[in-house]
Amino acid sequence: MKFFMHSYIKKTVDVKCDGNCGFDVVVKHLGLGECSHNLIDLAFPRALNLHKNDYMSIFEHEEDFKYIRDGLYPPKLKSEIAMIEK
């Protein structure tokens, strides 16, 4: 998968490397507290679906978009674990 996202990056922030770093970045940029991961977890896939046409300009193929979007969903069963690529 090949992305040329550098032109979309406006600012960088340092966050802890704790497995939630992607969500931590969003929480920090939105000015929310550290306990806001659940809100972001729920909002990301919905925002991607609602604004798919906007995001498709970033992705080379629809499969790339789906891969990123689907990776945001948690396991369906509580007994399942998230795969490392998610």
C-alpha positions as CSV (number, residue, x, y, z in Angstrom):
1,M,0.0,0.0,0.0
2,K,1.5,3.3,-1.1
3,F,0.4,6.6,0.4
4,F,1.7,10.0,-0.3
5,M,0.2,11.7,2.8
6,H,3.0,14.2,3.6
7,S,1.1,17.0,1.8
8,Y,-1.8,16.4,4.2
9,I,0.2,16.7,7.4
10,K,0.0,20.1,9.0
11,K,1.4,19.4,12.5
12,T,3.0,16.6,14.4
13,V,2.8,15.8,18.1
14,D,4.6,13.3,20.3
15,V,2.5,10.7,22.2
16,K,3.2,7.6,24.3
17,C,3.9,4.4,22.3
18,D,1.3,2.4,24.2
19,G,-0.8,0.8,21.4
20,N,-3.2,3.7,21.3
21,C,-0.9,6.2,19.7
22,G,-3.1,6.9,16.7
23,F,-6.1,7.6,18.9
24,D,-3.9,9.6,21.3
25,V,-2.9,12.0,18.4
26,V,-6.5,12.6,17.5
27,V,-7.5,13.2,21.2
28,K,-4.6,15.6,21.6
29,H,-5.4,17.6,18.5
30,L,-9.1,17.8,19.5
31,G,-8.2,19.0,23.0
32,L,-9.9,16.1,24.7
33,G,-8.7,14.3,27.8
34,E,-6.8,11.0,27.7
35,C,-9.9,9.0,28.6
36,S,-11.7,10.0,25.3
37,H,-10.5,6.9,23.3
38,N,-13.9,5.4,23.3
39,L,-15.5,8.4,21.7
40,I,-12.8,8.4,19.0
41,D,-13.1,4.6,18.6
42,L,-16.7,5.0,17.7
43,A,-16.4,8.2,15.7
44,F,-13.6,7.2,13.3
45,P,-15.3,4.5,11.2
46,R,-18.5,6.6,11.1
47,A,-16.6,9.7,9.9
48,L,-14.7,7.7,7.3
49,N,-18.0,6.4,5.9
50,L,-19.8,9.7,6.0
51,H,-16.9,11.5,4.2
52,K,-15.7,8.7,2.1
53,N,-15.4,10.9,-1.1
54,D,-13.2,13.3,0.8
55,Y,-10.9,10.6,2.0
56,M,-10.7,8.7,-1.3
57,S,-8.4,11.5,-2.6
58,I,-5.8,10.2,-0.1
59,F,-6.0,6.6,-1.0
60,E,-4.9,5.1,-4.3
61,H,-7.5,2.3,-4.4
62,E,-10.8,1.6,-2.7
63,E,-9.3,-1.5,-1.1
64,D,-6.8,0.7,0.7
65,F,-9.6,2.8,2.1
66,K,-11.5,-0.3,3.2
67,Y,-8.4,-1.8,4.8
68,I,-7.9,1.3,7.0
69,R,-11.6,1.7,7.8
70,D,-12.1,-2.0,8.7
71,G,-8.9,-1.9,10.9
72,L,-10.7,0.6,13.2
73,Y,-13.5,-1.8,14.2
74,P,-12.9,-3.8,17.4
75,P,-13.3,-7.6,17.5
76,K,-16.9,-8.7,17.3
77,L,-16.8,-11.0,20.3
78,K,-15.3,-10.1,23.7
79,S,-13.4,-13.4,23.6
80,E,-11.6,-12.4,20.4
81,I,-8.4,-10.4,20.3
82,A,-7.5,-7.8,17.8
83,M,-4.9,-8.9,15.4
84,I,-1.6,-7.1,15.5
85,E,-2.1,-5.4,12.1
86,K,-5.3,-3.7,13.6
